[in-house]
Amino acid sequence: MELDLWAQLPSVLPEVGVTALAILVLFVDLYGSAGARRSLPSIAAFGMALLALVPLVWQPDPALYTSDAQLWGGMVQYDPLSQIFKVMLLLAGAVTCLMAAGDKGVGDKGEFYLIVIIATLGGLLMSSASDLILVFVALETLSIPLYMLASFRRGDLRSAEGGMKYFLYGAFASAIMLFGFSLLYGFTGSTNLAGIAAALGGGVNDSIIAIMAALVMVIVGFGFKISAVPFHFWTPDVYEGAPTPVTAFVSVSSKAASFVLLVRFLTAVFPVDLVIGGVIMQDFWVNLLIVVSIISMTLGNVVALRQSNIKRLLAYSSIAQAGYTLIGVVALQGADDSLAVASVSFYMFMYIFTNLLVFGGLILFIAATDSEEISDLAGLNRRSPWLALFITIGLLSLGGIPPAAGFFGKFFLFQAAVHANLIGLALIAVTNAIIALYYYLVVIKVMYVDVGADDDVPIGIPRAYGWSLGITAVVVLLLGTIAVTPIYNWAGLGAAGL
Amino acid sequence: MEATGFSILTAIIFIPIIAGVVILFLDRKNRDLVRGIGVTAAAAVLALSLAVYFGYDNFVKAEGGLIDRQQALLEAGGELSGAQMFADALAFEQRIVWVQSLGIAYHVGVDGVSAPMVLLTGMVAVAGVLISWNIQDRLREFMAFFMFLVAGVYGVFIAVDLFLLFFFYELAIFPMYLLIAGWGWVKLREYAAMKLTLYILVGSVFALVGAVAMYFAAGAFFTGAGAEVFQAAVANGILPPDSGAYSWSILQFTLAAEHGAFAFDILGIEGLSFARFWFPFMFMGFGVLAGIFPFHNWSPDGHVAAPTAVSMIHAGVLMKVGAFAALRAGMQLLPDGAETHLPWMVFLTLINVVYGALIAFRQRDFKYVIGFSSVSHMGLVSMGWATMNLTGMTGAGLQMFSHGAMTALFFGVVGMVYDRAHTRDIPSLGGFMKVMPWVGVAFVIGGLTSMGMPGLSGFIAEFPIFQGMWAASEQITLQFGAFQLSNYYSVIVILSALGIVITAAYVLRVAGQVFFGEFDAERFHDVGNIQMTDRIVLILLGAPLIIIGIYPPIMAPMIESGIRPLIALLGGG
């Protein structure tokens, strides 16, 4: 295949830009003046925010959506799904950089921004990868920086423990996933997703059990990244141990990038019409993921009820959120999957902003009080009404209460589930949503109702920080009201490339 | 009606929201400004609500108005189209497409059932702000959340889009939680607030799943077998021209229901139609908020734990939100299911009426008496819906308004007594008529209303419910084995009437012990008469009870016009 560089460049333009940004940040950090180094957070944040416009400006041509038109030697797919996730990931990186700016021991080190940018690069590659080789490289480009970030406070035992745990589990999960990839390559002789699908569809001689095993291994790898049960064990410790800005970043970027890849992998390699040895492969993974989804939601929510540390609570809540999002993935079954794809994309889009908002608020709170206990949030409303309001909007969105974005997010997921005739799953999910609301409401109640020991000590919000939190909060509210239509429609386009 | 252009209803929703946001950002020490903005916003929405109510009244009664048109239809005979009648009954409409691809629109409007509810909400909003005048603790937050609550409640009453209805329904829950948990009665508030929130949410989310299922069923119908019905409806102007087959519009669901879109069997069980399966989820899901037995348990605790203003809006308006949504999203959209299930659900409503009254009779706590009396009276509303005839359902619509104003008045009275006496223990109170004559008179008026005294609105509402129930035994057949259960509806009427007698007993007991009898001048030495704002509250809520009692045509024909489309849908005359 002839490589037409100019025609294919837009498909990786954000990645190229992010790499350039990483180099710029590296040089400023090494050779820049003190003043220039102080503006590193802004350089990183505005750089990524500007790059988030790139996927919007260079919209892919519908002719390139199909897997036949894979670019860069079949490595990259250039379709709306990848574009929407690229925008999300870049914005997530940008907001993280802004929020980390004031954090002692984290935001004052230039390498933090470099690592966040590299991790974002990995996420970008994941959202458009269409070859197992690139999938793995991208996954590691995202993961290894995250391990480093988790243990970023080297002096802090919990941070070191969190990082180590994350690394060991992560390496293990990667190895299993890689084993799954190698099996798939062995069966089909191709590393390209479309190539694998074609080979599997053309009939394979290998045992169905082996192919299922390969699929399960790949799902294990993804399950780890999205922190679904039973691969969730690292989540609470890493969330608790990592510096809060890092927790915020880990909770959104790795999850969003893994979900887009999971959707792409499952629909490309095991499409609806693939039958091997009399077994409809789609039924197999759908049923598997239904089970994973149900236990993730239920276990995450039930265990979250018992938490007294806010970061651990959010860790379990994020396990449950992974369970909800899997509903959208499961709903991919059937001929018309646009509702499901749109629901997953929209959910991740709103989840990124919501989680960043909650964690962004908590960064200030934890910095001011040096405590992560929920009971110490008491009276936050009197200490800093704005901070309490921001965290409340975030929690309401996680709980799915209008006018925050989470209401539409959950609604779209349930709708996709009902459309795919998974009414039982939808009923379990709504029951879970109520359990979840219980612990979110308790946190809100503590902030607004309970009386704390230092009620009269105000917590100040630095101006730049206030702006970034405020904008995030407004985005969450807009996504729940008037901005629903454009984002949802855009998310719906994502199905076109699958 | 023309659905474009600006509607007063939009202003009614957004004034409290904007006021709430503004209040939230005021200086917390500037209490006068907080109260000023709160009362101005509430008064503005009350004024607009009055405009909507009387505007709609005119729309109904004018020459060639709704009543004339409905009369002409009835005289013409033939098959009546409920969907068409409902579309015809809507006024003050405004429609803005929200999510085009899913058929979600911001579509608001009022009909004969919701217009009185809009007025009621405005009244209780003003009363709630006034009675919270002297709250010391975080008045700013209280007022802001109260405004959000009011906006959410309004939204449910005026939504003509099912998604919008859910949106506002959920929107109302969160401020209510915080108001009760933050400002309620210390002993009970956290428990009661959480219990209430979870009960209501459980109901609503199951209803939401049902609604999503209806959305797909209706959409499949309009793209398949019902395509012609759909095109005809768009051509006739029942549906807006930019409607898609898949839509959340209540109009469109109604049309689908009328043409049998929900009649197919599901789960492979013969006779278990879609409508029959989902109706209990939809009706009971919202019925939770109306306190239907056995899901009433949140209600007394919630009322008692809430601060006075929230008790007023909660018992006065929110329980009506539940009953209203059960009617709109349950009965109107799944009439086949209603015909199957309501005949036996009547018995649940009977338990509400009698059991609620009996428990109210046994309470020592003044506020619990009122809390359980609400359970009892809301049972009458559900019973009225379950009659499925014009008389009974019109009575239920009147009861919604009458009970709303009456119970808000009661909770206002309780709050005024408690604020000054610092106890709600009935036996230790006494003789308050001497020091608080206004409050005593208000309680007596409310009490007489609740026991259905002619000349007050309670009679106008409750009598038709019983009448309708009696008539229902001839219209409804409910077989249980060899028993023809529907023959015993007259027994229900008699038993519920006994419930009213019990009501009279507890009302008189409370009135006797609290307002008459010996006044303990030593203990209650600082109890004085009430202030101006409290008097306005009592007049505002008490006057409609008398006005409607004396002159029912001010409301009854309007509600009747709102019920007629439902009767047509339910296939009755």
HADDOCK unambig.tbl for C-alpha pairs under 7 A between the chains (distance, minus, plus):
assign (segid A and resid 401 and name CA) (segid B and resid 170 and name CA) 6.19 0.50 0.50
assign (segid A and resid 401 and name CA) (segid B and resid 171 and name CA) 6.53 0.50 0.50
assign (segid A and resid 402 and name CA) (segid B and resid 167 and name CA) 6.26 0.50 0.50
assign (segid A and resid 402 and name CA) (segid B and resid 170 and name CA) 6.44 0.50 0.50
assign (segid A and resid 402 and name CA) (segid B and resid 171 and name CA) 5.32 0.50 0.50
assign (segid A and resid 403 and name CA) (segid B and resid 171 and name CA) 6.72 0.50 0.50
assign (segid A and resid 415 and name CA) (segid B and resid 212 and name CA) 6.03 0.50 0.50
assign (segid A and resid 418 and name CA) (segid B and resid 212 and name CA) 6.84 0.50 0.50
assign (segid A and resid 418 and name CA) (segid B and resid 213 and name CA) 6.26 0.50 0.50
assign (segid A and resid 419 and name CA) (segid B and resid 216 and name CA) 6.85 0.50 0.50
assign (segid A and resid 427 and name CA) (segid B and resid 206 and name CA) 6.96 0.50 0.50
assign (segid A and resid 427 and name CA) (segid B and resid 209 and name CA) 6.99 0.50 0.50
assign (segid A and resid 430 and name CA) (segid B and resid 205 and name CA) 6.14 0.50 0.50
assign (segid A and resid 434 and name CA) (segid B and resid 198 and name CA) 6.83 0.50 0.50
assign (segid A and resid 434 and name CA) (segid B and resid 201 and name CA) 6.83 0.50 0.50
assign (segid A and resid 434 and name CA) (segid B and resid 202 and name CA) 6.71 0.50 0.50
assign (segid A and resid 445 and name CA) (segid B and resid 178 and name CA) 6.71 0.50 0.50
assign (segid A and resid 449 and name CA) (segid B and resid 182 and name CA) 4.87 0.50 0.50
assign (segid A and resid 484 and name CA) (segid B and resid 99 and name CA) 6.96 0.50 0.50
assign (segid A and resid 485 and name CA) (segid B and resid 98 and name CA) 6.61 0.50 0.50
assign (segid A and resid 485 and name CA) (segid B and resid 99 and name CA) 4.83 0.50 0.50
